Structure formats: structure tokens, C-alpha cells
Amino acid sequence: MHMLLVIVGGAGLLALFVLFGWLWGASTAGMALAAKAFIPVWLLVATANLWVGVAHAGYSVREELPILIVVFAVPAAVAAVTVWWLSRA
């Protein structure tokens, strides 16, 4: 359940990034740039989630690594599709 909540949180953060890209850039190019900027930020957040799982929840890195991959990959893939879609317009 926690993994799903983190993924949904990532989608919400992506939406926030795209919204701010629209507000600052007022174009699809600004929104695409914001979606590109989301990916490294999300990698940091997903890595922090891994660290919390290892340091505080008692999981090993070996147990948390597949979770990191899924938690990072799903919102990052949505961001990549968003960049592609906005670049077409």
C-alpha cells in the first residue's frame, strides 16, 4: 500500500511541476521543460524513500532496491510520455 501511495504522490508531484511550467512558461514548451525537470527530482525523492526504508523500517538494500525501481520508473515513464506528448503540440 505504501508503494502505491508513493507512486500516486509522484504523479501528483508531476502534475504540480507541469502546472508550474504552464504558469511560468505559458506554453507547452514550458510544461515539457518542467516535466523533464521532474525526473531528477523524483529520483532524489525515490532514493530518499529507499533510505527511509533501510534506515528506519529495517529493510535491507536488497529488499528495497526493486521497490525503488518501481517507485521511480512509473512516474518517470509518465513524465517521459508527457514530455513526448507536449513536444508534439
Stockholm file with secondary structure:
# STOCKHOLM 1.0

chainA/1-89         MHMLLVIVGGAGLLALFVLFGWLWGASTAGMALAAKAFIPVWLLVATANLWVGVAHAGYSVREELPILIVVFAVPAAVAAVTVWWLSRA
#=GR chainA/1-89 SS CHHHHHHHHHHHHHHHHHHHHHHHHCSHHHHHHHHHHHHHHHHHHHHHHHHHHHHTSCCCHHHHHHHHHHHHHHHHHHHHHHHHHHHHC
#=GC SS_cons        CHHHHHHHHHHHHHHHHHHHHHHHHCSHHHHHHHHHHHHHHHHHHHHHHHHHHHHTSCCCHHHHHHHHHHHHHHHHHHHHHHHHHHHHC
//
